[in-house]
Amino acid sequence: MKRPSAPVLLCLGLLAALAAGCGKGEIAVPEQASTRQGAELFYERCAGCHSLDAANSFGSKPEGDIQPGERTNGPNFNVRKVKREDVLFAIRNGGFSGAIMPANIVTGTQAEEVADFLDKYSGKGSSENQTNPGTENQP
């Protein structure tokens, strides 16, 4: 029997690593919690740009990076604490800069559920619990 070539072994190794890294995580909010629906909505509608461990959301911003970067790098809510009213404003108006976040990505009761969820779970990874970390050196 012929041994597989190095490129074939490399491809198999990469596929195995990819499969191991693609395991589905879990939303950390208990099923019966009042904020569970908000966590699920955040995962479905916001996870492509925003990070928040409680929603199993890893966004597009590199881990630990709180400075602005690519336009699609939404705030990392593990380190950025946000208040309910600010979340509702951002949802209704497409963020604060109007750059890329679509306005009204959720509406009505769903927007309130996402806002309640973020109000409770955002900022847990910030040692200083700042409301907008990374902006202190910006104009």
C-alpha positions in Angstrom: 0.0 0.0 0.0 1.3 3.4 -1.0 1.8 6.1 1.7 -0.1 9.4 1.3 1.9 12.3 0.0 2.9 15.2 2.2 0.3 17.6 0.6 -2.5 15.0 1.2 -1.4 14.6 4.8 -1.3 18.4 5.3 -4.8 18.8 3.8 -6.2 16.0 6.1 -4.5 17.7 9.1 -6.0 21.1 8.2 -9.5 19.5 7.7 -9.3 17.8 11.1 -8.2 21.1 12.8 -11.0 23.0 11.0 -13.6 20.4 12.1 -12.4 20.5 15.7 -12.6 24.3 15.7 -16.1 24.4 14.3 -17.9 22.8 17.2 -21.1 24.7 18.1 -20.8 26.5 21.4 -23.7 27.3 23.6 -25.4 30.5 24.6 -24.5 31.0 28.3 -27.8 32.5 29.3 -30.1 29.9 31.0 -33.1 28.8 29.0 -35.6 30.2 31.6 -33.8 33.5 32.1 -35.8 36.7 31.0 -32.8 37.7 28.8 -32.6 34.4 26.9 -34.6 35.6 23.9 -32.4 38.7 23.7 -29.3 36.5 23.7 -30.7 34.3 20.9 -31.6 37.4 18.8 -28.1 38.9 19.4 -26.6 35.6 18.3 -28.7 35.5 15.1 -28.6 39.2 14.1 -25.4 40.7 15.7 -22.8 38.0 16.0 -21.2 38.7 12.6 -19.8 42.0 13.8 -20.0 42.0 17.7 -18.4 39.7 20.3 -20.1 38.7 23.5 -19.3 35.4 25.2 -22.7 35.1 26.8 -24.3 34.9 23.4 -21.6 32.6 21.9 -20.8 35.5 19.6 -17.3 36.1 18.3 -17.8 39.0 15.8 -15.1 40.1 13.4 -12.8 42.0 15.7 -9.7 40.2 16.9 -9.9 39.1 20.5 -8.6 41.7 22.9 -8.8 44.5 20.3 -10.8 47.4 21.6 -9.5 50.1 19.2 -11.4 50.9 16.1 -10.4 48.9 13.1 -12.2 47.6 10.0 -15.6 49.0 9.4 -17.3 45.6 10.1 -15.5 45.3 13.5 -18.4 46.1 15.8 -17.7 46.8 19.5 -16.6 43.8 21.6 -19.3 43.7 24.3 -17.2 41.5 26.5 -15.2 44.6 27.4 -17.6 47.4 26.4 -20.4 48.0 28.9 -23.5 49.5 27.3 -26.8 50.7 28.8 -30.2 49.7 27.6 -31.1 53.2 26.3 -27.8 53.4 24.3 -28.5 50.0 22.8 -32.0 51.0 21.7 -30.6 54.2 20.2 -27.9 52.2 18.3 -30.5 49.7 17.0 -32.8 52.4 15.8 -30.2 54.6 14.2 -27.6 52.1 12.8 -25.1 52.5 15.6 -23.6 55.8 16.6 -21.4 56.6 13.6 -23.9 55.5 10.9 -21.0 53.8 9.2 -22.2 50.2 8.6 -24.6 48.9 11.2 -28.1 48.5 9.6 -30.7 50.5 11.4 -33.6 48.5 12.9 -31.9 45.1 12.6 -34.4 44.2 15.3 -37.5 46.2 16.1 -40.2 46.5 18.8 -40.2 43.9 21.5 -37.2 42.2 19.9 -35.1 45.4 20.1 -36.0 45.7 23.8 -35.0 42.1 24.5 -31.6 42.6 22.9 -31.2 45.9 24.8 -32.1 44.2 28.1 -29.7 41.3 27.4 -26.8 43.7 26.5 -27.5 45.9 29.5 -27.2 42.8 31.8 -24.3 40.9 30.1 -22.1 43.5 28.4 -18.8 44.7 30.0 -18.2 41.6 32.1 -14.6 41.3 30.7 -13.6 44.9 31.4 -11.6 45.5 34.5 -12.6 49.1 34.6 -16.2 48.6 33.4 -15.9 51.5 31.0 -18.9 52.4 28.9 -16.7 53.0 25.8 -13.2 51.5 26.2 -10.8 52.4 23.5 -12.1 55.8 22.7 -10.1 57.8 25.2 -7.3 58.5 22.7 -9.6 59.4 19.8 -10.6 62.9 18.7 
